[in-house]
């Protein structure tokens, strides 16, 4: 008679242990997954900010700038640089293509505009918009 109650109690303890371990495992996995997403997003932000810094520096110190809505022609030290999107990547073309963003980071749009002596650059990647203003 007593052995039946011990067996039921053992089953309850095993089920409770499985629920606790499973919950802890799920919680730990969720925390790690969010952390990895945050790290990936931070790396993407750093890469895009670096590409925009390069573009803004060339625009700021250029001798001549010609803007179209999708591209910018920059003359710096008697060298022509053209910035535009090619295959959803930011490109600086001099003699050949120099990709400023990696292939696994697709960009949606790149827009140039000139407003009151300021150059406005808007770069869209997924849900994020990166906007820069550059003074000549």
N, C-alpha and C positions, 0 to 999 in steps of 0.2 A: 504494500500500500504506500509506504513512504517513498519507494524508489520511483514511482510515477510522478510525484510532486517534485523530486529532485531533477528528473528529466525535463519537465516543463519549465522549471526555474532555469536550467541550463540553456534551454532554447531561447528563453526571454533574454538572458544575458548575451547570448550570441547575436541575436537580432539587434539589441541595443548597441552592442559593440560595432556591428556592421553599419548601423545608422550613424554613429558618431564618427567612425573612421571615414565613411563615405562623405559625410558633410564636411569634415576637415579637408579631405582631398579635393572636393569641389571648390571650397573656399580658397584653398591654396592655389589651385589651378586658375581660378578667376583672377586672383591678385597678380599672378605671374603673367597672365595673358594681357591684362591691362597695362602692366609695367612694360612689356615688350611692345605694345602698341604705342605707348608714350615715347619709348626710345626711338622707334621707327619714325614717328612724326617729328621728333626733335632733329633727327638726322636729315630728314627731308627739308625742314625749315632752314637748317644750317647750309645745306647745299644750294637752296634757292636764294637765300640771303647773300651767299658768296657770289653767285652768278649776277645778282642785281648790283652788288657792290662793284664788280668789274665793269658792268655796263654803265653805271652812274659815274664812275671815275673817268671812263673814256668820254662820256658826254660832257662832264664838267671841264675837262682840260682840252677839249677839242678846239681846233682852229675854225672848223666849219661843220655845221650839222644840218642835214636835210632829213626831215621827218615825213613819213607817210603813216597812215594809221596802223599798218602792220609791220613796218620796218624802219630802221634808222641808219642813215649813211653818215659816218663820222670820219672826218679827215683830221688825223692827228700825226704830227711830225711827217707830213707829206706822204702819209700812208692811209689808204682808204680801208675802213672797216665797215662792214654791214652787219647789223644785228637783226635777226628775224627768227621765226619758228620754222623748223624743218622736221618733219616726222614727229611732231609734238615734243621737240626738244629745242632749247634755246641755243642758237648758233651765232658765232662770230666768224664772218668770212673775211679773210684777207686774200691769200692766194688759194687756200683750200678751206674746208670747213673745220672749225674748232668748236666742238660741242661743249657747252658750259654746264649742261645738266646731264645726268646719266639716263640711260635708256629705260630703266625701270621706274623712272619718275616722270610720267607723262604730264605735259602742260596743255591746258585747254586753249588759252588765248594770250596774246601779247598785244597791248595797245599803247601807242605813243600819241602824245598830244602836247601842244605848246600853248601855255596860258600865261599871259602877262610876263613874259621873259623867263618863265619856269617850264621845264620839261616834265611832263607827267608820264610815268611808266606804270602800267597796270598789268600784272602777270597773274593769271588765274590757273590754279592747279587743284582740280577737284572742287571741294567746297571752300577752299581758302583763296582769298584775294590778297596779293602783295602789291602795295602801291608805294611808289617813290616819287618825290619831287626833287628835281635837280636844278640848281641855279647856275647860270653861265657866268 
